[in-house]
Amino acid sequence: MPEPKPSLEQITDQLRQAQAAGDPWKEGIALNNLGDYYKDQRETAKAVEHFQKALEYFTALADHEKRATVLNNMGGTYVDDKQYPRALEQFTLALGVYGLIGQPFGQAMALNNMGGVNLALRKYEEAHNHFILSASFFRSAKEPAWEGQAMENLAAAEAGAGNNKAADRQAMIMNRIAAMHSALGETKRAVELHSRALALAQKSKNLPLEAVTHGSLGRVHFDAKNYAAARQEFEHALRLFSEGGDKRGQALTLIGLGKLDMATGQEFLRSAAAMFREMGDTSSERAALDLLPPAEDDSPAASKKQA
């Protein structure tokens, strides 16, 4: 859980101590904290006043990183007050400072914030461009969860422009990124990205993509030995694949269910094998039957081996 924010009394005391010690950097920190306090209170004028004072300190000290942080905070204050042109100005300045010090994560955040402002203004093309760049910078900063958030925002911009297919593309990209993290054993990130992809598929009412994503979530949970969650996801996927008449999807999902519970899963495996047999896919049929205990394997191929 995040630590609770300091009270107004604590921040005011922090400022007094910094002033008594003649420490301008700590004064800047305290002033920024005061701005953040008033931002949370939705007292825009007071928040901006303190952020501007903090900005003066950090500019004089040439602390570019803190300067950019304050600019972002001020931009967020203007967003909360729906003063979007002023917010965009602050985020643009923050982007320039982060670029100056070569910090891709900061650049990504500033671009993401700029995209959010344009999304609120229904300037979907500008928002699209900012979110594309933001996702790229998050990728450079090796922040896949934030990259996924930028991709989700990008999909919202494209959906706002009436392009739901683009939202589906973003969901598929998120699923691929999630699969990479799952392969590295990074379950939490994989689940987060797959969940975001699922939300996009549901928004665009793409049932096949929704089914695939439920199946992907099921495999992530299975690999993490979170079997209850895996079963829930596989059952969602099976229902959607069945509604769509996707026998391959059904068969692959039944295998997942079969692996979950081999005792009762033999029926699922036989059903999957039968579906593959109907499609003439003998290699997949063989793979499904290979998961059965040897005594239970009564396929034609097995009979020939025993003969």
Secondary structure, DSSP 8 states (H G I E B T S, - for coil): -------HHHHHHHHHHHHHHT-HHHHHHHHHHHHHHHHHTT-HHHHHHHHHHHHHHHHHTT-HHHHHHHHHHHHHHHHHTT-HHHHHHHHHHHHHHHHHHT-HHHHHHHHHHHHHHHHHTT-HHHHHHHHHHHHHHHHHTT-HHHHHHHHHHHHHHHHHTT-HHHHHHHHHHHHHHHHHHHHTT-HHHHHHHHHHHHHHHHHTT-HHHHHHHHHHHHHHHHHTT-HHHHHHHHHHHHHHHHHHT-HHHHHHHHHHHHHH-HHHHHHHHHHHHHHHHHTT-HHHHHHHHHTS-GGG---HHHHHHH-
